């Protein structure tokens, strides 16, 4: 069941008071275990990165899943592979569980896939001093390793005994399988049996250079604008009989969005636009064909766009404003807009902030500094958003790096140990 934010905030403050003078003896041992085995964590990261696991490389995703399955099995977790229907063309997910009656029930979220498909020319693993470059090294195999190594430190000290922890490593976070109701069913089901969700996408540093925690992430959705005008000779454009044509109407609408729909944490981006005598766009909204002439008034236009919002109330306001703009047609034109939701919003809540306070206190007690909240508008979509409406959640617990999704994706090696220490202490405190 979902914790009441106020009750959980009180719990967070209690943790803070109890640990204000530093780590307990057992927590000091946890930190020592993490530090003593940091090299093992880096080796596990290298092994995972050296397996290409682009979302559509199902064999590679399963191979990385097998590697992590072995780690969880050794830690006393029961593991299973959740296959997806063949029609969805996704590899499936790794799920690891252990059952107990002590402390909060935790859901830990990672993902096995990367954006680098099997034919990618990006180098797998390349270490340069205190940094590592490679496919998915930061997004998010580094975060997966942090989960494993934090649990391993607790396991060595018997601190996992009698705890309830579920780990879900999805195989399609970078390109979620459709329908979402199936591809995220196991994750949502796990959330309904948990009290708190912790997700390990990369840690983002703020402008002061501090590691942050993510208490909110914007939803990912799309929109499609279809416009129709009167085809005719270009010399007649702007007249009452010919009207303005589909391209001018599309331009008016898109610019109307820019001028009238702006508000904090809301973005809308037209990513594809075509207009002419005839236009067609594929079902994914990624490829278009167009035919037309400079002396013919455009008869059709299509715009495919992205919409990001932080709450459903903000979404509804944006939809209403956009529909109103679409309805104010130029003479001789008509237009319609449709919306498609994908990732739900992770709205910043008091409960999420309370989890961050516990995490920040753990970091301070370990001598690693406080963890402020990252402004929610600075993060895109992630798997945690499918469970955040159900339980208090925190994301951004992973490694620190740069260039995610690019050939320059890298990771700061020291951030693995730092995040693992924070995570291990957090898990210990939440499960007491």
C-alpha distance (Angstrom), angle and dihedral (degrees) to the residues before:
residue distance angle dihedral
X1 . . .
X2 3.79 . .
X3 3.79 115.0 .
X4 3.79 115.8 -121.2
X5 3.81 104.6 -110.1
X6 3.81 93.5 -131.6
X7 3.80 92.9 50.2
X8 3.76 91.9 48.1
X9 3.81 92.0 46.8
X10 3.81 88.6 56.2
X11 3.79 88.8 50.6
X12 3.79 90.2 50.8
X13 3.78 92.0 52.0
X14 3.77 90.0 48.8
X15 3.79 90.5 53.9
X16 3.78 89.2 49.6
X17 3.80 93.2 52.2
X18 3.79 92.1 46.7
X19 3.79 93.0 52.3
X20 3.78 100.9 33.9
X21 3.82 91.8 114.5
X22 3.82 95.3 50.7
X23 3.77 138.3 -93.5
X24 3.78 126.9 -13.8
X25 3.84 117.8 -122.4
X26 3.82 92.3 -98.1
X27 3.80 90.8 48.1
X28 3.79 89.9 51.9
X29 3.79 87.8 54.6
X30 3.81 89.7 50.3
X31 3.80 90.3 54.7
X32 3.80 90.6 48.1
X33 3.82 90.5 52.1
X34 3.80 91.5 51.7
X35 3.79 92.7 49.7
X36 3.79 93.5 45.1
X37 3.81 91.4 56.4
X38 3.81 102.3 36.8
X39 3.79 90.6 114.0
X40 3.80 89.7 56.4
X41 3.79 89.8 54.4
X42 3.79 92.3 51.2
X43 3.80 90.1 49.6
X44 3.81 90.4 52.2
X45 3.79 89.6 50.4
X46 3.79 91.3 51.7
X47 3.79 92.0 50.0
X48 3.80 91.9 50.8
X49 3.82 95.0 45.3
X50 3.80 91.1 50.0
X51 3.81 88.7 64.5
X52 3.79 111.7 77.0
X53 3.80 107.4 -132.1
X54 3.77 106.6 172.2
X55 3.79 108.5 166.5
X56 3.80 93.2 -104.8
X57 3.83 93.7 45.0
X58 3.78 92.3 88.0
X59 3.79 94.1 174.5
X60 3.80 90.3 54.1
X61 3.81 93.5 47.2
X62 3.79 90.4 51.7
X63 3.82 90.8 47.7
X64 3.80 91.5 55.0
X65 3.79 87.9 45.4
X66 3.82 89.9 54.5
X67 3.79 90.6 51.3
X68 3.80 92.3 54.3
X69 3.79 92.0 39.5
X70 3.80 87.7 62.9
X71 3.80 90.6 53.3
X72 3.81 94.6 51.1
X73 3.79 93.2 44.8
X74 3.80 89.3 54.7
X75 3.81 88.5 53.0
X76 3.80 92.9 55.9
X77 3.80 98.6 -99.7
X78 3.79 123.0 140.7
X79 3.81 107.0 -127.1
X80 3.77 136.6 -164.3
X81 3.79 138.6 171.1
X82 3.81 114.1 -124.8
X83 3.80 107.7 -149.9
X84 3.79 121.0 -154.9
X85 3.83 123.8 -138.2
X86 3.83 111.0 -84.1
X87 3.80 90.3 -119.4
X88 3.81 90.4 65.1
X89 3.82 92.7 59.5
X90 3.80 94.8 -142.7
X91 3.81 130.2 127.4
X92 3.81 99.0 -130.5
X93 3.80 134.5 -125.0
X94 3.81 140.1 -74.8
X95 3.81 114.6 -126.5
X96 3.81 123.5 -172.2
X97 3.80 124.3 -178.3
X98 3.76 142.5 178.1
X99 3.79 126.0 -177.2
X100 3.80 130.9 -142.7
X101 3.78 142.9 136.3
X102 3.78 101.9 -122.2
X103 3.79 127.1 104.2
X104 3.77 128.5 -32.3
X105 3.80 121.2 -14.4
X106 3.79 106.9 -119.2
X107 3.80 133.9 -155.6
X108 3.82 115.3 -160.7
X109 3.81 116.8 -164.0
X110 3.80 130.5 -158.3
X111 3.79 137.7 141.2
X112 3.78 135.4 -129.1
X113 3.80 101.4 -157.0
X114 3.80 130.8 80.7
X115 3.81 134.7 -163.5
X116 3.82 90.1 -111.0
X117 3.79 108.3 96.6
X118 3.80 125.7 -155.2
X119 3.81 94.0 -88.1
X120 3.82 93.2 50.9
X121 3.80 115.6 132.7
X122 3.82 91.8 -152.8
X123 3.80 111.1 118.2
X124 3.78 115.1 -108.3
X125 3.82 103.5 -139.5
X126 3.77 128.2 3.5
X127 3.78 122.9 161.5
X128 3.79 120.1 -159.4
X129 3.78 113.1 178.5
X130 3.79 110.2 -66.9
X131 3.81 94.6 -4.8
X132 3.80 136.3 68.1
X133 3.79 128.7 -153.0
X134 3.77 125.1 -160.9
X135 3.79 150.1 109.6
X136 3.79 109.2 -48.3
X137 3.80 92.9 -15.4
X138 3.80 90.0 140.6
X139 3.82 100.9 19.1
X140 2.88 90.6 76.2
X141 3.77 128.9 -52.7
X142 3.79 88.3 89.1
X143 3.80 88.5 60.2
X144 3.80 91.5 48.1
X145 3.80 90.0 54.3
X146 3.81 91.1 49.4
X147 3.81 89.7 56.4
X148 3.79 92.4 50.0
X149 3.80 95.8 45.0
X150 3.81 93.7 46.9
X151 3.79 90.2 51.4
X152 3.81 90.4 45.2
X153 3.82 91.9 55.2
X154 3.81 90.6 50.9
X155 3.80 91.6 45.6
X156 3.81 93.1 55.0
X157 3.80 89.5 57.4
X158 3.80 95.5 43.4
X159 3.80 90.5 -112.5
X160 3.81 93.9 130.6
X161 3.79 92.8 62.6
X162 3.82 114.6 119.0
X163 3.83 93.1 4.7
X164 3.81 127.7 129.9
X165 3.79 111.8 -135.7
X166 3.79 129.4 158.1
X167 3.80 121.6 -168.5
X168 3.80 120.9 -163.3
X169 3.81 118.1 -172.3
X170 3.80 105.8 -176.7
X171 3.78 120.9 -150.1
X172 3.80 97.5 -149.5
X173 3.80 110.0 39.8
X174 3.79 92.5 127.7
X175 3.81 91.3 53.9
X176 3.78 110.0 13.7
X177 3.78 116.5 -145.8
X178 3.78 118.9 -109.7
X179 2.98 127.2 -92.5
X180 3.79 94.7 43.8
X181 3.80 89.4 -158.7
X182 3.82 87.4 70.2
X183 3.80 102.1 32.5
X184 3.82 92.3 52.9
X185 3.80 99.0 32.3
X186 3.82 94.2 104.7
X187 3.79 92.3 48.7
X188 3.80 93.3 48.9
X189 3.80 90.8 46.3
X190 3.81 90.0 52.5
X191 3.81 90.5 49.7
X192 3.79 90.9 54.7
X193 3.82 87.8 58.1
X194 3.82 93.7 47.0
X195 3.80 138.7 72.8
X196 3.81 101.9 -152.0
X197 3.82 134.0 21.8
X198 3.81 122.4 -150.0
X199 3.80 119.3 -170.8
X200 3.78 126.1 -166.3
X201 3.77 107.8 -150.1
X202 3.80 110.5 142.3
X203 3.79 121.0 -61.4
X204 3.80 111.6 -111.7
X205 3.79 120.5 -147.0
X206 3.79 118.4 -140.1
X207 3.78 125.1 -134.1
X208 3.81 89.9 -86.5
X209 3.80 89.1 58.7
X210 3.82 95.5 -110.2
X211 3.79 123.9 139.6
X212 3.81 109.1 -113.4
X213 3.78 140.4 -159.0
X214 3.80 125.4 -131.1
X215 3.81 115.5 -127.0
X216 3.82 95.0 163.1
X217 3.79 138.9 27.6
X218 3.76 129.0 -174.9
X219 3.77 121.8 -112.2
X220 3.78 121.5 -109.9
X221 3.80 117.6 -133.6
X222 3.78 139.8 144.0
X223 3.77 141.0 -137.9
X224 3.79 135.2 -157.3
X225 3.78 123.9 -154.3
X226 3.79 119.6 -161.8
X227 3.81 119.4 -169.2
X228 3.81 131.6 -174.1
X229 3.80 129.2 -166.2
X230 3.80 137.3 171.6
X231 3.78 113.3 -85.3
X232 3.78 112.2 -134.9
X233 3.80 147.2 117.6
X234 3.79 112.4 -40.7
X235 3.81 91.8 -131.3
X236 3.79 89.3 70.2
X237 3.81 97.4 54.6
X238 3.82 115.8 130.0
X239 3.81 91.8 24.5
X240 3.76 121.2 120.8
X241 3.80 92.5 -112.1
X242 3.83 97.1 46.9
X243 3.78 102.7 32.4
X244 3.79 125.4 -163.6
X245 3.80 103.0 -59.9
X246 3.79 130.9 -125.4
X247 3.81 97.9 -77.3
X248 3.80 95.3 56.5
X249 3.79 90.2 46.3
X250 3.82 91.6 50.6
X251 3.81 90.0 48.7
X252 3.81 91.6 49.2
X253 3.78 91.7 51.5
X254 3.80 96.6 46.6
X255 3.79 92.0 47.2
X256 3.80 89.1 47.0
X257 3.79 88.4 57.7
X258 3.81 89.7 52.0
X259 3.78 93.1 51.5
X260 3.80 102.7 37.1
X261 3.81 111.3 27.9
X262 3.82 101.1 53.2
X263 3.81 118.3 125.7
X264 3.84 134.3 143.0
X265 3.83 116.2 -67.7
X266 3.82 92.1 6.5
X267 3.80 120.3 113.0
X268 3.79 133.3 171.0
X269 3.76 121.9 -177.1
X270 3.82 127.8 -172.4
X271 3.79 101.1 -141.8
X272 3.80 100.3 174.5
X273 3.82 129.7 26.1
X274 3.80 129.3 173.7
X275 3.78 131.4 170.9
X276 3.77 137.8 171.0
X277 3.76 143.0 94.7
X278 3.79 92.1 -46.5
X279 3.81 129.4 11.7
X280 3.79 134.0 177.1
X281 3.80 129.0 -176.6
X282 3.81 125.6 -168.2
X283 3.81 121.8 -114.8
X284 3.81 92.6 -98.4
X285 3.80 92.4 52.8
X286 3.80 91.1 -124.7
X287 3.83 105.5 104.3
X288 3.81 126.8 46.6
X289 3.80 139.2 -179.7
X290 3.79 123.6 -157.2
X291 3.79 137.7 -178.5
X292 3.79 127.7 -172.8
X293 3.78 147.3 122.8
X294 3.77 132.9 -121.6
X295 3.81 91.1 -122.8
X296 3.83 94.9 50.6
X297 3.81 123.6 81.2
X298 3.82 109.1 -120.1
X299 3.79 112.8 -103.5
X300 3.83 99.0 -170.1
X301 3.78 140.5 24.5
X302 3.80 133.1 177.2
X303 3.80 130.1 -166.4
X304 3.82 124.0 -168.9
X305 3.80 114.6 -162.5
X306 3.79 147.0 173.6
X307 3.82 125.6 -126.8
X308 3.82 125.3 -165.4
X309 3.81 124.0 -172.7
X310 3.80 138.7 165.9
X311 3.80 100.7 -141.3
X312 3.78 138.8 16.5
X313 3.80 88.9 -114.0
X314 3.79 89.1 58.3
X315 3.81 90.0 47.0
X316 3.78 91.9 51.9
X317 3.80 91.9 49.7
X318 3.80 90.9 50.5
X319 3.81 93.1 47.3
X320 3.79 91.4 50.7
X321 3.81 93.8 49.1
X322 3.80 92.8 45.8
X323 3.81 92.8 49.3
X324 3.79 90.6 50.0
X325 3.80 91.7 52.4
X326 3.81 91.6 47.7
X327 3.80 90.5 52.7
X328 3.82 95.0 57.7
X329 3.80 93.8 82.7
X330 3.77 125.9 -171.6
X331 3.83 114.2 -121.7
X332 3.78 113.5 -72.3
X333 3.81 95.4 16.2
X334 3.77 140.6 94.8
X335 3.82 131.6 -169.3
X336 3.79 142.4 -175.1
X337 3.79 133.6 -169.1
X338 3.81 130.5 -156.4
X339 3.80 130.2 -170.2
X340 3.80 133.0 -148.8
X341 3.83 122.6 -166.0
X342 3.82 118.6 -148.7
X343 3.81 116.2 160.2
X344 3.82 114.0 25.9
X345 3.80 119.0 -131.9
X346 3.78 122.8 -93.5
X347 3.76 96.9 -142.8
X348 3.82 115.7 -156.9
X349 3.80 106.5 -108.4
X350 3.78 137.5 177.6
X351 3.79 88.5 -110.7
X352 3.81 92.7 54.3
X353 3.80 90.1 47.9
X354 3.81 90.0 51.0
X355 3.82 90.6 55.4
X356 3.80 88.6 50.4
X357 3.83 89.7 52.8
X358 3.80 90.5 56.8
X359 3.81 90.4 47.8
X360 3.79 92.4 47.1
X361 3.80 91.8 49.2
X362 3.79 90.1 51.4
X363 3.79 89.3 51.8
X364 3.82 93.2 48.5
X365 3.79 92.6 47.0
X366 3.80 89.4 52.6
X367 3.80 90.6 51.8
X368 3.79 93.6 -109.7
X369 3.79 98.5 115.6
X370 3.78 134.2 -112.9
X371 3.80 121.9 -54.1
X372 3.82 113.4 -135.2
X373 3.79 123.3 -161.9
X374 3.78 117.3 -94.9
X375 3.81 112.2 -127.9
X376 3.84 102.2 -99.4
X377 3.78 93.5 -132.1
X378 3.80 90.0 67.1
X379 3.83 96.1 69.1
X380 3.75 131.6 70.6
X381 3.79 128.3 -148.9
X382 3.81 126.5 -47.7
X383 3.80 141.6 165.9
X384 3.81 94.1 -95.5
X385 3.79 88.0 72.0
X386 3.79 91.5 72.7
X387 3.80 90.6 62.4
X388 3.82 103.3 29.5
X389 3.84 92.5 86.4
X390 3.82 87.6 59.2
X391 3.82 105.3 43.1
X392 3.80 141.0 11.4
X393 3.80 107.6 -81.2
X394 3.79 143.4 -171.9
X395 3.80 128.0 -169.0
X396 3.80 136.6 -179.7
X397 3.81 95.5 64.5
X398 3.80 93.5 131.5
X399 3.79 135.3 94.2
X400 3.80 128.2 -54.1
X401 3.78 117.3 -113.5
X402 3.77 147.4 133.2
X403 3.78 138.6 -120.4
X404 3.79 99.0 31.3
X405 3.84 111.9 -168.3
X406 3.81 91.2 13.2
X407 3.83 135.0 98.5
X408 3.82 86.0 -104.6
X409 3.81 96.1 57.9
X410 3.79 107.9 143.6
X411 3.79 144.0 161.0
X412 3.79 136.6 -140.2
X413 3.82 103.5 -123.5
X414 3.82 94.5 -149.6
X415 3.80 90.3 57.6
X416 3.81 90.7 69.5
X417 3.79 93.1 62.3
X418 3.79 91.9 41.1
X419 3.82 93.9 51.8
X420 3.80 92.2 42.0
X421 3.81 91.3 55.7
X422 3.80 91.8 49.4
X423 3.79 92.1 46.1
X424 3.79 95.4 47.3
X425 3.81 92.4 51.6
X426 3.81 91.1 44.7
X427 3.80 92.0 51.6
X428 3.79 91.2 46.8
X429 3.80 93.0 51.9
X430 3.80 95.1 44.6
X431 3.81 92.7 50.3
X432 3.80 98.3 48.4
